[in-house]
Amino acid sequence: MEKLIIATRGSQLAMWQAEYVKSELKKRFPEMEIEFEVVTSTGDKILDKPLALIGGKGLFTKEIEDVMLAGRAHLAVHSLKDVPTVMPEGLKLAAITKRDDIRDCFLSHRYRNIDDLPNGAVVGTTSLRRQMQLRSIRPDLKVKNLRGNVNTRLRKLAEGEYDAIILAYVGMKRLGLLESVPFHEPIDDNVMIPPSGQASLGIEIVDDEKVAEIASVLNDEDSALAAKIERDFVAKLEGSCQVPIAVNAKVSEDRVVVRAMVGLPDGTEILKEIIDAPRSEAAALGSRLADIMIEAGAKELLERAEAMAFKEERCERF
C-alpha cells in the first residue's frame, strides 16, 4: 500500500496519538506515505453540556467514522475509552495499542490530593464514573461539570473556577503538562477504578484485508485481551457514558484480575465485584462478571443512575 490516510480529531492530544501511530507504522513500513484527515467531532463542538446529556462518547467517533465510510480515510486513531462497543457496518476495531498508565490524576493549584481538599471544595469532572467514586469517598465535595480540551480545562483550574480537577494521567503525561500544575498526583486505581479502555488507543479501520494487515502491527496481545474483557462487560450491561461504570482488567502471564463498579452518580449506592481467574478463562470473564453484577441488581441501579444524571442537569444543580 503506497499511501495510508489516518482520520483523527484535531485536539492536541488526538494529534499526539495520531503522530504516535504514524511513527510506529513508519518503523514497519518506511516507504509508505501517511497523511492525516483531521475531523472536528460533535463532541468537540458542544462544550456547554455534559456528554451524558448530548449522546455520550460516540460523539467523538461518529464524524470520523463517516469520513472513513465515505472513502476519505483508511484508518482512525481513537482513545479506546471513547469507542462505543458496537462498530458501524463496514468498519472494525482492528488493533489495540499497548496500554499505558491507567490511573486518573488529581490536579490542583492549592491542594496536594483528594484528602487535602476542604469540606465543600469544588472539583471539576465531566465523568459520571469519577463523580460516583469521588463522592463515595468524599460526599462533602461539590462536583462541577468540566468540558473543553486539556488546555482549556487547565486554564479554568488556574483561574480558580475549580479547587481541583480530575483528568486521565496518561493524557497529561503525553502532552508534558504535569509540571504546569503545582499539585498533581495519580489516584491509586484501587481508589478510583478507570473506565473501559483507558490508556490504550483503538485502531479502527475500513474492513479491508490490506489495511487490517497494516494495522495488526500496532496490536498488543495483553492490552487487546484486557480491552475485550472490559468492553464485553460494558456491552452486556448495555452501558455508555450516560451511566457510571468503572471496569479494569489486569492481565499477567497466567492470571487475569477484573474489578468493576457501578452505582449512582452521588456515590450513595454502589455495587463492586472482583474476579481473579486463570488466563485460560479470560475470554469469557467480561460477560461472566456482568452476569454476576446483573444478578445483584446492576441494571436496575444503572437505570436509576441515568435518571439521576439527567435530572441533575435539568435542575442545573451543578
N, C-alpha and C positions, 0 to 999 in steps of 0.2 A: 504494500500500500504506500503510495508516494506522498499522500497528503492526508492528515487527520485534523478534523476540526473539533475542538473541545468547547462545549457550551458551559457557561458559568455565570453566576451573579457577579456584579461589579464591585461589591464591597471589598474593603481592604483584606479581610480575612478570606473571602471567597477567592480573590485573586492570588493570595498566598497559596491556597490549596491547589488552584489550577496550575500555578507555576511549579509547585512541587511535583504534581503528576506529570507535567511536561518534562521536567528534568529526569524523573525516573524512567519515562519512556525513551528519552533520548539515549540513556545508557544502553538500552537494548536495541534501539532502532535509530542509530545515529544519522542515517541518511534520510529518514522520514521528515517531511515538513509538517510542523504542528502550528496551528493557528487557533486563536480564541474567538468565539462568538459570545459577546457579553450581552446578557439579558437582564432587564430590570423586572423583578417579580412584583406581584401584587403585595406580597409581604413586605417588600422594600418601600412601597408607595404609601401604604396606610400605616401611619405611625402613631395615631392618636387613640387606638383601641387595642385591648388585649387580643392576642392571637386566637384565644379560645372563642371570642365573640365573632370573629370575621372569617372563620373557617379552618383554623388550625395550621399545622406546619406544611400541609400540601400547598399553601400559598407561596412557599419558597421554591417549589419544584414545577408547578403546572406550566408556566410560560416556557421554562427550559424544555420541558417535555414536548410542548407544542412545536418548538423550534426543531427539535430532533425529528419529530414525526413529519415535519414539512420538508425534511431532507437538507436542512441547513447546518446540521452538526451530526457527528458520528457518536459522540461520547459526551457525557456530562459528569462533572465532579460535584458531589454534594457532601455536606456534613451528614453523616449517616443518620444522626438523630432526627434530621428534618425530613427523611424519606418515608412516605407512607408505606404500609405493609403490602399494599396492592399496587402492582405496576399496570400502566395502560397497555392495551394490546399493541404489539409491535415493538415494545421496549422491555428490557430486562436488567436486573441488577446482576452485573457480571463479575464484580470483584469487590472485596473489602480490604482496605489497606491495613497495615499493622497498627494496632491500637496504641495510642499514646497515653498520657496520664488522664485517668477517667474522672478525677476529682473536680468538684466545684471549688470556687475561690471566693473568699471573703475579702472585700476591698473597702478601705475607709481612710479618710484623712485625719481622723481623730481617735479612733478606737482600734485596739490591737486584734480583737477577734469577737466572735459572737458573744462569748461570756462577758466581755468587757463593755458591751452596749448597755446604756442605762435604760431603765423602765420607760416604755413609750417611744423608744428610738424608731426612726423611720428607715425601713430597709427597702431597697428597690429590687424588684424582680418581676418578670412577666410570667414566669413559670409557676403553674399551679402545683407541680411536683415539689419545687423548692419551698413554695409557700406552705404547703402541708407539713413538710418536715421541719421547717423553721418554727412554725407556730406550735408544733408538738413539743419542742424543747424550750421555746420562749414565747408563751402565749401572750405576754405583755407587749410584744413588739407590734408596730404598725407597718403593714406591708403596702407599698405603693407601686402602681404599675410603672414599668420601665421599658420603653421601646427605643428604637434607633440603632444605628451601627455602634460598634465598640467605642469609637472616639466620642460620639455624641453622649453615650452613657457615662463615660468617664468625665466629660465636661460637666454634666449635670451633677455628678458627685462632687466635683471640685467646687462648683458654685454653691454648694450647701443645700441642694434640693433634697438630698438624702444623707442620713448619717452613715449609711453603708449600702453597698450593693453586692449582689452575688452574680458572678459570671462563670463560664467554664474556664478552668485553669489553663487548659491547653490552648485556647484562643489567645489569651493574654501572653502566654509564653511564646507562641509562634510569632506574634507581632512585636515582641520585645517591649511590651508595655508594663510589665510588672513593676519595674522600678519607678514608673511615673506616679505611683500611688504610695504614700508613706507607709501605710499598713496594708500588707497583702499576705494572706495565709491560706494555703489549701485546706479545705474542710475534709476531715477524715471521711472516707466513703462508708464507714460504719455509722457515722453520724448523719450523713446526707447521701443516700444511695442515688447514683446517677440515673439518667434515662437510658432507654434502649439505644444502643449505637453510639453513645458518647465517646469521642476521641478517636473514632475511625472515619475514614472517608468512604462513601459509597460511590462506586463507579457504575453509572447507568449507561447502557448502550442501546443503539438500534439493534434489532435482532438480526445480526449479520455474522456469518461464520468467521470472516477475516477480522472484523472488529473485536469479536469475542476472543480470538486468539491473541490479539494485541493486548487487550485489557487483562487477560489472565496473568500476565507477568506482574501485575500490581497486587495480586491476591495474596493475603497472609492466611494460612490454613487455620491457625488457632483463633485469630480475630474473626474469621468468617464463621467458625463454629460458634463462638460466643454470640455473634450477631444473630445467627439463625435461632439460637435458643431464646434470646431476648425478643426478637421480632415475632416468633411463634407465640410467645407468652402474650404480647400486646394484641396480636391478631385474634387470639382465642377469646380474650376479654373484650374484643371489639373496641379497643381503646384508641384514643387520639390525644392531641394536646388539649382537648376540651375537658379532660379529666386528669386528676393527679395519679400518675402511675410511675413508680420507680422500679427498675429491674436491672440487675447486673449479673453477668455470668463470668466467672474466672476459670480459665482453662489451664490446667497444668499437664504434665506428661501423662499422668494416669488417672487424674481426678478432675471433676468439674463441680464447682460450688456456685449455686444460683441463689441470689437474695432478691426478694421482691417486697414491695409495699404499695398498698392502695389505701385511699381514705378520703376524708372531707378536706377541702381547702383550708379550713380553720384549724386542722390538726386535732380536733376533738374526738374523732373516731378513726382508727387506723387498723388495718389488717397487715400482718407481717408473716412471711414464711421464708424458709431456707431449705434447700435441698443440697446434699453432698452425695455425689454418686460417681461410680466408675466412669471413665471416659467412654467406655464401650456402650454406655446407656445414654450418651449425650444427645443424640439426635432427637429423642422424644421428651427431653427434660422441660422445654418451654411449655408444651401442651400439658404435660403432667403437672407442673407447678400451677398452671392456670386452672386446671380442674380442681386441684386442692383448694384454691382460693375461691373459686366459684361455689364449691360446696359450702364454704364458710360464709358466703354471702357477698362476695366481691362485686358481682354485677349490680345488685341492689344498692350497695354502698356507692358505686360509681354513678348510678343514676341520680342519687341524691346529691352527689358531689357536683355533677354537671348543672343541676338545677340551682344549687347554691352559688356556683361561679357566675352564672348568668344573672341571677337575682342581684348579686352584689354589684355587678356592673351597671344594671339598670338603675339601681339606687344611688350610683355614683359614691359608694361608701369610701372608696379609696381615691 
